[in-house]
Amino acid sequence: MKLGKVEFCHFLQILALFLCLSGMNQAELTRSRSKPYFQSGRTRTKRSWVWNQFFVLEEYMGTDPLYVGKLHSDVDKGDGSIKYILSGEGASSIFIIDENTGDIHATKRLDREEQAYYTLRAQALDRLTNKPVEPESEFVIKIQDINDNEPKFLDGPYTAGVPEMSPVGTSVVQVTATDADDPTYGNSARVVYSILQGQPYFSVEPKTGVIKTALPNMDREAKDQYLLVIQAKDMVGQNGGLSGTTSVTVTLTDVNDNPPRFPRRSYQYNVPESLPVASVVARIKAADADVGPNAEMEYKIVDGDGLGVFKISVDKDTQEGIITIQKELDFEAKTSYTLRIEAANMHVDPRFLSLGPFSDMTTVKIIVEDVDEPPVFTSRLYSMVVSEAAKVGTIIGTVAAHDPDVSNSPVRYSIDRNTDLERYFNIDANSGVITTAKSLDRETNAVHNITVLAMESQNPAQIGRGYVAITILDINDNAPEFAMEYETTVCENAQPGQVIQKISAIDKDDPPNGHQFYFSLTAEAANNHNFTLQDNKDNTATVLTKRNGFRRQEQSVFYLPIFIVDSGSPSLSSTNTLTIRVCDCDADGIAQTCNAEAYILPAGLSTGALIAILACVLTLLVLVLLIVTMRRRKKEPLIFDEERDIRENIVRYDDEGGGEEDTEAFDMAALRNLNIMRDTKTRRDVTPEIQFLSRPTFKSIPDNVIFREFIWERLKEADVDPCAPPYDSLQTYAFEGNGSVAESLSSLDSISSNSDQNYDYLSDWGPRFKRLADMYGTGPDCLYS
């Protein structure tokens, strides 16, 4: 079996290590024989055996137990009287000892990365007495490392960033690989780094794992991301070493190395002159290959004839320059504007100033388009005043508007009636003169805010609006009156000169210098002996008593007329009546009761008793009314009067007869009696509209004639009878059955050609009988064939 170079090197290492360990174990055993041994209660004697540690290689893959070492005591003469035992970590499970020879073997594969050493205890016993012949000794079995673990990047994969245009050797990121092998023994854990993918842009330092740039002027705009593969190999990178890899994603971060540039040298935009202020006219943008803060720009108007009319700002999200209107445009005043606009980066990197100026210029031309504008008033708000005493038709003021367009179309005026619902004002459609249309009242509405409409004569859809505030000037047209509804009382024991009420007045007018009221008693009340009035000269007056001894049973209420005059020009006055009630008061002058009826009622008769008496009287009245009503009621007669119309009553028979031949239920002879005649009464309320026509010829059958005569007589009686139902009532005469003596009166057979009866006269009765005439007439347009 041939071994490769790697396997042969491993074999030589294991063999050298085994020989070294065997020599160390024998040296330890030999050296241990010279150490003294102490036992308690005995004199100090020379110790016969002692050891410190054994070594064993990890990852042993043989089929036989791996020999670790040998224990031997000087007391052992080789006759089998000494027995060796082993205890501690892994005893019996991993490590076993031959109790006769003291040889120690490992029965399982050992891994240094799982446990680097084991601590055990050994003892030699007398096989017969099972007593120790040597003291128990502790020793360590160390697991010798081999290169069985590859390097690993525990933090991978990595991501990093480096600014574009960085110089060669700029550090990007450091990668670190760890090796689980023993770093203190051999080169199993000594790692070196190399780059497998990413040249020639990046490099890595072999010992530290620091990744650096390897090319200058790497441009993010050309390529912004790179993927690197880094390898870590142990055994200092020699053949036979184990290796691991990781990936590193390097992103080039942006720097401001690109100046802004306008795609075009000039722009042109058309805008209507009616565009409102603050509206956006145009959006322009300078291209910048950079991103983020490096692409942030500011725009400004550096020259042109629209500096005060337009302004430009930047959209933070799109980095566009937004041109807006600052003043209203007027095609008639100026038809175009030219702007010189500059775009510049806000954050400039001094390292790249050599690439050129980080700004650019462009020209924007704005063309103003003419539109048909509504009329414009000379003032946005007109203020007018008028007296509330102004007569209808008084001129208040004039408004003026003109068409701002070149055509200068004539303007017509009107008032928006939604702002003048009561139609107080009119306006001349041609001149704009505003006049009063109704009487004005300042107290109802002191200020009228109306809207005046101005319409172009050529295009009435163009409407301008003007606002007019009309202030109504006050005149003294309202007389003063009491400020409130006074409830005045006077005590029965009041003394002369006692104040019983202080009054004041109000006036709906609004004089410039304020109100001044004058109070006095009317002429008829000036000489009364009960009360007097004192004007306080401060728009108030005081009512005082002139005597004492007021008594409710004599007079419970006094009415005092007070005359009030205002200071207007001309002055107005009014008479207001003060109602004064006489009351019973307590010692403090507080009214207790003002009811005068208490003195009129008999003694001992309370209010509850009065209510009970009134209730009894009402009950008696109700009983009397019920009795009278019952007596007036008449009983309805059980038999109907002869003249009572019973034709609207319904009499129902639930039996079924035997047809017209059944003469037991109905006496047919009564229908044939022509001698039964009633006195006809002329109907005086109405005149029948239907005139009886001449009767057509009938068949010569007697019974048919009898029935037809009977029906005609009954119809005639109904037409002239004043007690008969109205014309829209329905009376039906019909017979049904076969073999009747009277045959059938139905006209259903009249449509046949054999019938000699003619119904053409129905067409002369009017449009209401047209349908019937079409059905039974002899004309060619018959409905049925």
VEXKOL-323166 format. One record per residue (C-alpha): residue in one letter; y, z, x. Coordinates in steps of 0.05 Angstrom, whole numbers, plus 32768, in hexadecimal, padded with zeros to 4 digits. Each point is the difference from the previous one (the first is absolute). Layout:
BEGIN
aYZX;...
END
This chain:
BEGIN
m800080008000;k80427FEA801E;l803E802A7FFA;g80457FE57FF8;k803A8015802C;v801B80317FCC;e7FBC801F7FF2;f7FF18005804A;c80428024800D;h7FF280317FC8;f7FBA800D801C;l801B800F8045;q803480307FE3;i7FCB80267FD8;l7FD28004803C;a8037801B802D;l801580327FCC;f7FB780177FF6;l7FF5800B804B;c804280268004;l7FEE802E7FC6;s7FBA800E801B;g801D80148042;m8033802E7FDF;n7FCB80227FD5;q7FD3800E803D;a803C801A8026;e8011802F7FC8;l7FB9801A7FFC;t7FFB800B804A;r804380218004;s7FEF802E7FC6;r7FC980218025;s80308024802F;k802780227FC8;p7FF2804B7FF2;y7FE780187FBC;f801180437FE0;q7FD880247FCB;s8018803D7FDB;g7FE38041801A;r7FE77FDE803F;t801A7FF58044;r80247FBF800E;t7FCD7FCA8011;k80057FB88014;r80057FD07FC4;s7FC87FCF8002;w801E7FC67FD6;v80437FE87FE3;w801F7FBC7FF0;n80437FE67FE5;q7FF87FBB7FE0;f7FD67FC27FF9;f80167FB77FF6;v7FE07FCD7FD3;l80157FB87FF0;e80157FEF7FB9;e7FE37FC87FD7;y7FBA8005801F;m7FD67FCD7FDA;g7FBA800D8020;t7FC180117FD9;d7FEE803E8028;p802A80418000;l80377FFE8034;y7FF68030803A;v803C802F8006;g7FEB80348035;k7FCF80378014;l8004804C7FFC;h7FD8802A8032;s7FFD80498012;d7FE8801E8042;v7FD780307FD7;d7FD77FC47FE8;k7FC47FFB802F;g7FE67FC37FDD;d7FC780257FDE;g801B7FF77FB9;s801680487FF8;i80497FED7FF5;k80187FE07FC0;y80447FDD7FFA;i80277FFE7FBE;l80417FDC7FED;s803580117FCB;g80477FEB7FEE;e80207FBF7FEA;g7FCD7FCA7FF4;a7FC5802B8016;s7FBE7FE77FE3;s80257FC97FD8;i801E7FD98039;f7FE88023803F;i7FB9801A800B;i7FE48027803B;d7FB98002801B;e7FF2804A7FFD;n7FCF7FFB803B;t80277FD48030;g8048800B7FE9;d800D7FB57FFA;i80397FEF7FCE;h80007FBE7FDA;a80307FE07FCD;t7FDB7FE57FC3;k803B7FDC7FDE;r80357FCE8013;l803F80248016;d80477FE87FF5;r8037801D802A;e80357FEB7FCE;e7FDE802B7FCB;q7FF4803D802E;a80108002804A;y7FD6803E8013;y7FCE80327FE6;t7FFC804A8011;l7FBA801D8005;r7FDD80408016;a7FBF80048028;q7FD1803B800D;a7FBF800C8027;l7FCE802F7FDE;d7FBF80208015;r7FCC7FDB7FD7;l7FD5803F7FF7;t803580337FF1;n80337FCF7FE4;k803580258028;p80357FDE8029;v7FF57FFC8049;e80457FE3800B;p8040800E7FDB;e80167FCC7FCB;s802D7FCC8020;e80327FCE7FDE;f80097FBA8018;v80227FBF7FE9;i7FE37FBB7FF7;k80387FCD8007;i7FF97FBA7FE3;q80117FCC8034;d802D7FC87FE5;i7FEF7FB68003;n802D7FC67FEA;d7FE97FF97FB9;n80437FFF7FD9;e80307FC67FFE;p804C800B7FFD;k801E80047FBA;f80477FF67FE7;l800580387FCE;d80477FEC7FE9;g7FF37FB67FF9;p80107FCE7FE7;y804880048017;t80417FE37FE5;a803F7FFD8029;g80437FDD8003;v802C7FE88038;p80457FDF7FFB;e80017FB68008;m80207FE58040;s7FE8803E8026;p7FFA7FFA804C;v7FBD7FFC8023;g7FDF80448008;t801D801F7FC1;s7FCF80357FE7;v7FE37FF27FBD;v7FCC80367FF2;q7FCB802A8025;v7FB77FFE7FEC;t7FCF80368012;a7FB47FFE8002;t7FD3803D8005;d7FBA8004801F;a7FCF80367FEA;d7FDD80028043;d800D80378034;p80417FF18023;t7FEF80318039;y7FC17FDC8015;g7FFF7FB9801A;n80287FC67FE2;s7FE180017FBB;a804280167FE0;r80317FDB802E;v801F7FC97FD4;v80297FC38013;y80267FD37FCF;s80057FB47FFC;i801D7FCE7FCF;l7FCF7FCF7FE1;q80307FDD7FD0;g804C7FFC8002;q800F7FDE8042;p802F7FE88019;y802F80257FD2;f7FE98047800E;s7FDC80288036;v7FE080458006;e7FFF80328039;p7FB7800C8013;k8005804C800A;t803380157FCC;g7FF47FCF7FC7;v804A7FF17FF9;i800C7FBB7FE2;k803E7FDA8019;t80217FBE7FF4;a7FEC7FC98031;l802F7FC77FEB;p804C80007FFA;n80297FE77FC4;m7FCA80067FCA;d80247FE77FC1;r7FF080217FBD;e80197FC47FDB;a7FCA7FD68023;k7FC780327FFA;d800780477FE8;q7FBA801E8006;y7FC880028035;l7FB9801B7FFE;l7FE680208041;v7FB980168011;i7FFC80388034;q7FBF80148024;a7FF08044801E;k7FC480028032;d7FE2803E8022;m7FE080048046;v80457FEB8018;g7FF37FBB7FE5;q7FC37FF4802C;n7FC47FD97FEA;g7FD2802A7FD5;g803A80267FE0;l800780057FB5;s803D7FE57FDB;g802680047FBE;t80387FD77FE2;t803A80087FCF;s80347FD37FE2;v804C80078006;t802F7FDC7FD0;v80437FF68021;t803C7FEC7FD5;l80407FE6801E;t803A80247FE0;d80407FDA7FF3;v803F8002802A;n80427FDD7FF0;d7FF67FC3802A;n80127FCC7FCB;p80487FF67FE9;p800E7FED7FB6;r800B7FB77FF1;f80197FDE7FC0;p7FD27FC67FEB;r803D7FD77FEC;r80467FF9801C;s80207FFC7FBB;y7FF180117FB8;q80217FEC7FBE;y7FFC80227FBC;n801E7FF07FBC;v8016803A7FD3;p80227FFF7FBC;e8045801E7FFC;s7FE8802E7FC7;l7FD08026802E;p800F804B7FF9;v8019802A803A;a7FC7801E802B;s7FD27FC67FEE;v7FD57FE38037;v80177FBC8017;a7FCC7FF08035;r7FCB801D802F;i7FFB7FE98048;k7FD180188037;a7FFD7FF9804B;a7FBA7FF9801C;d7FE880358032;a7FBA7FFF801C;d8003804B800D;v7FEA80337FCD;g801580457FEA;p8041801D801C;n80037FC88034;a800A7FCE7FC7;e803580287FDB;m80417FD97FFB;e804780087FE7;y802A7FC97FE2;k804B7FF97FFD;i80347FCC7FED;v80277FF38040;d802D7FC77FE8;g80117FD47FC4;d802E7FFE7FC4;g7FD3802C7FD4;l800580418027;g801F80267FC6;v7FD97FDD7FC9;f7FB98007801A;k7FD980348027;i7FBC80008021;s7FCD80388005;v7FB98005801A;d7FC0800A7FD7;k7FDA80368026;d7FBD7FE77FE7;t80077FB6800E;q803880018034;e80257FCB7FD8;g804B7FFA7FFD;i801880077FB8;i80437FDF7FF0;t8022801E7FC2;i80437FF67FDC;q803780338009;k80357FDF7FD5;e7FFE7FD37FC3;l7FFB7FB5800F;d80327FD07FE1;f7FF17FB68005;e80487FF07FED;a801A8029803B;k7FCD7FEE8037;t7FC37FD27FFD;s7FDB80128041;y7FFA80358036;t7FE57FFC8048;l7FE0803C8023;r7FEC80098049;i7FC680318002;e7FE08023803C;a7FBB80208003;a7FF180318039;n7FC780308012;m801080487FF7;h7FD4801A8038;v80077FD88040;d7FD2800D803D;p80297FFA8041;r7FC37FE78025;f80027FBF7FDA;l804A7FF18000;s7FF17FC7802F;l7FDD7FDB7FC7;g80437FF27FE0;p802F801F7FCC;f7FDB80247FC9;s802B7FE37FC9;d800C7FBD7FDD;m80357FDE7FD5;t7FFE7FD47FC2;t80317FE27FCE;v7FFB800B7FB5;k80297FD57FD0;i800880187FB8;i80147FCD7FCA;v8020801D7FC1;e7FEB7FDB7FC1;d802D7FFB7FC3;v7FE8801E7FBF;d801F80037FBB;e801D80467FFF;p801680287FC3;p804A800E7FF5;v801E8037802A;f803380327FE5;t803E800F8028;s7FEF804A7FFE;r7FBD80237FFC;l801C80357FD1;y803D7FFD7FD3;s802280407FEA;m80297FFD7FBF;v802280337FD3;v80127FFE7FB6;s801A80337FD0;e7FD380177FC8;a803A7FF17FD1;a7FFF7FB68014;k7FFC7FD17FC6;v7FC97FCC7FF7;g800F7FC4802B;t802680268037;i7FF97FDF8044;i7FDE802F8032;g7FFA7FD5803E;t7FE77FBF801E;v7FC37FEF802A;a7FFA7FC1802B;a7FC47FDB801E;h7FF77FBE8022;d7FC87FD18013;p7FF58007804C;d7FDF7FBC8005;v80257FC18015;s7FFE7FE67FB9;n8029803C7FE8;s7FE57FFB7FB9;p802B80217FC9;v7FEB80467FEB;r7FF7801E7FBB;y8001804B7FF3;s7FD9802D7FD1;i7FF0804A7FF9;d7FB980188009;r7FF780217FBC;n7FC9802D801B;t803980258023;d802D7FFE7FC2;l7FD2800C7FC6;e803880177FD1;r80297FC18011;y803F80268011;f801A7FC7802C;n80087FB48000;i800D7FD08039;d80207FBC7FFE;a7FCB7FCE8017;n80317FD68028;s80348030801B;g7FD6803F800A;v8033802C7FD9;i7FE0803F7FE4;t801B801B7FBE;t7FED80387FD0;a7FD47FED7FC5;k7FFB80447FDE;s802680417FFE;l7FF2802C803C;d7FF3804A8002;r800480258042;e7FDC803C7FE4;t7FC47FD47FEF;n7FFE7FD98042;a8033800B8037;v7FE97FC7802E;h7FE07FBE7FED;n7FD87FDC8037;i7FF57FB97FEB;t7FE37FC38024;v80247FBE7FFC;l7FD77FC08009;a801D7FC18020;m7FD97FC07FF4;e800A7FBB801F;s80127FCC7FCC;q7FD57FCB8022;n7FC4802E800C;p7FFE803B7FCF;a7FC3801B8024;q802E80168039;i801C80427FE9;g802C80308027;r800B80487FED;g803E80298005;y8007804A7FEF;v803B801E7FDB;a800E804A7FF7;i8030800C7FC5;t801E80467FFD;i801A80177FBC;l804280268004;d8006803D7FD3;i8032800A7FC8;n8009803F7FD6;d7FD77FEB7FC4;n7FD5803E7FF5;a801A80407FE1;p7FEB8043801D;e7FCA80297FDF;f7FDB80418009;a7FD880038040;m7FC4801A7FDA;e7FE780187FBD;y801980487FFE;e7FDC80387FDB;t803780337FF5;t7FF580447FE1;v802E803A7FEE;c7FEA80477FF5;e800F80237FBF;n802080388028;a80297FD1802C;q804680198014;p80407FD77FFE;g800D7FD78040;q7FB67FFE8012;v7FE97FC18024;i7FC67FE17FD9;q7FFB7FBA8020;k801A7FD8803C;i80017FB57FF4;s800A7FC3802B;a80067FB57FF3;i7FE67FBF801C;d801B7FB97FFE;k7FD77FC0800D;d803D7FE18021;d800C8004804A;p804B8008800F;p80167FF78048;n801E80468005;g7FC980247FDA;h8000801E7FBA;q803280307FE3;f7FF1801B7FBA;y802D80287FD1;f7FE2802D7FCA;s801F801A7FBF;l7FEE80117FB9;t800C7FCC7FCA;a803C800A7FD3;e7FD680197FC5;a7FDC8032802D;a803C80188028;n801280377FCE;n7FBA801B7FF2;h7FF7804B8004;n7FBC7FFF8021;f80037FDC8043;t80317FE58032;l7FFC7FD0803C;q801B80088046;d80077FC3802E;n7FED80158047;k80237FC48020;d7FC17FF08029;n7FDE7FD17FCE;t7FE3803D7FDC;a8016802A7FC4;t7FED80447FE5;v7FF280127FB8;l801580487FED;t7FFC802B7FC2;k803F80137FDA;r7FE380377FD5;n7FC5802F7FF9;g7FCF800F7FC9;f7FD97FBF7FF7;r7FCB80077FCB;r7FC67FD07FF6;q7FF9800D7FB6;e80487FE97FF6;q7FFE7FC3802F;s7FC97FF18032;v801C7FC0801F;f80467FEB8016;y80157FBA8014;l80387FFD8032;p801F7FBA800B;i80197FF68048;f802F7FC88015;i7FF57FE38046;v80307FCF8022;d7FF47FDC8043;s80347FEC8034;g7FF57FB57FFC;s80357FCC7FF3;p80017FFA7FC6;s7FDF80437FF4;l7FC680077FCF;s7FED803D7FD7;s7FC780187FD4;t7FF1803A7FD3;n7FC08026800D;t7FE680367FD2;l7FE58041801E;t7FCD80237FD4;i8004804C8004;r7FC9802B7FE2;v800880497FEE;c7FC8802A801C;d7FE880478001;c800580188048;d7FE6803C8026;a802A80318028;d80057FCF803B;g801C7FC87FD4;i7FBF7FD88000;a7FF27FDC7FBF;q7FC280197FDB;t80007FD77FC0;c80307FCE7FE1;n7FDA7FF67FBE;a802E80107FC4;e7FC87FFA7FCC;a7FE580448012;y803980217FD9;i7FF57FD57FC2;l7FB5800D7FF7;p7FEB803C7FD6;a7FEE803E8026;g7FB680058012;l7FF17FB67FF6;s7FE77FE38041;t7FFA7FB88016;g7FB580017FF8;a800880157FB7;l802F7FC67FF4;i7FCE7FCE801D;a7FC9801C7FD4;i802B7FF87FC1;l80117FB88012;a7FB67FF0800B;c7FEF801B7FBB;v80367FD77FDF;l7FE87FC08022;t7FB8800E7FEB;l801580077FB7;l80277FBF8003;v7FC37FDB801B;l7FD4801B7FC8;v80317FEB7FCB;l80037FB9801D;l7FB47FFC8000;i7FFB80157FB7;v80347FCE7FE9;t7FDD7FC88027;m7FBD80117FE1;r801C7FFE7FBA;r80217FBD800A;r7FC07FE08016;k7FDB7FD97FC9;k7FB77FF37FFC;e7FEA7FB8800B;p7FE27FE17FC0;l7FB67FF68001;i80057FBF7FD8;f80277FC6801B;d803A7FE67FD8;e7FF67FBE7FDD;e803A7FE28025;r7FE9801B8043;d7FEC7FC7802F;i7FB9800C8015;r7FF37FBE8020;e8007801D8045;n7FC980337FF3;i7FBC7FEF801A;v7FC4800C7FD4;r7FBE7FF88024;y7FBD7FF47FE1;d7FC38007802D;d7FD07FDE7FD0;e7FEE7FB78008;g80037FD47FC2;g7FD57FC77FEB;g80347FC98008;e802B7FDF7FCC;e7FC57FF97FCF;d7FF9804B7FFF;t8028800E7FC0;e7FEA80477FFA;a802F801A8036;f803C7FD37FEE;d80157FE57FBD;m80117FB7800E;a80187FF77FB8;a804080248012;l80127FC88030;r7FF77FCC7FCA;n802D80237FCD;l80407FD77FFE;n801E802A7FC8;i800E803B802E;m80497FF7800F;r80318031801E;d804980027FF5;t80207FDF803C;k80388025801F;t80357FDB8026;r800680168048;r8049800F800C;d800180128049;v7FE97FBD801D;t7FF57FB97FEB;p7FBD7FE3800F;e80037FCC8036;i7FC07FDC7FED;q80097FD27FC6;f7FC27FEF7FD9;l7FEF7FB88003;s7FE07FD87FC9;r7FB780107FFB;p7FD07FCA8015;t7FCC7FE77FD0;f7FC1802A7FFD;k7FBA7FF27FF1;s7FEA80017FB8;i7FD4803C800C;p801980387FD1;d7FEF803C802C;n80247FE2803C;v803F7FF67FD7;i7FFC80477FE5;f7FFD801F8045;r80367FD4801C;e802F800F7FC6;f7FF3804A8009;i80127FFD804B;w80407FD97FF3;e801580327FCB;r7FF6803A802F;l80277FDE8037;k80397FF27FD1;e800280487FE9;a800280188047;d803A7FD38011;v802C80187FC7;d7FE980487FFE;p8035802E801F;c7FCA8034800D;a7FD37FCF8024;p7FF68005804C;p802D7FD8802F;y7FF27FB8800F;d7FDA800F8040;s7FCA80267FDC;l7FBD7FDF7FF7;q7FDC7FF87FBD;t7FBC7FE08001;y7FDB7FE07FC6;a7FBC7FE48013;f7FB97FF77FE5;e7FC07FFB8025;g7FB97FEC7FEB;n7FD77FC57FE7;g7FF17FF17FB7;s803D80247FE6;v80187FEA7FBC;a80467FF8801D;e7FE47FDA803D;s802880098040;l804B80008008;s7FFC7FF5804C;s80227FC3801C;l7FCC7FF68037;d7FE27FC57FD9;s80427FE07FF5;i7FFD7FDD8044;s7FC77FD57FEA;s800D7FBA7FE8;n7FE380107FBB;s803580337FF2;d80377FE97FD1;q802F80388011;n803F7FED8027;y80218032802F;d80367FD2801D;y803580297FDD;l7FF580378035;s80277FD78032;d803E80097FD4;w7FFD804C8005;g801C80038046;p7FE780098048;r7FDA803F7FF0;f7FCF7FD77FD5;k7FFA7FC78031;r7FBE8019801C;l7FE280077FBB;a80197FBA7FEC;d7FE07FE1803E;m7FBD80207FEE;y7FFD7FED7FB6;g802F7FC57FFB;t7FE97FB97FF6;g80287FE4803A;p7FE07FDC803B;d800C803B8030;c7FCA802D7FE5;l7FE58036802E;y7FB97FF97FE8;s7FD77FC27FF3;
END
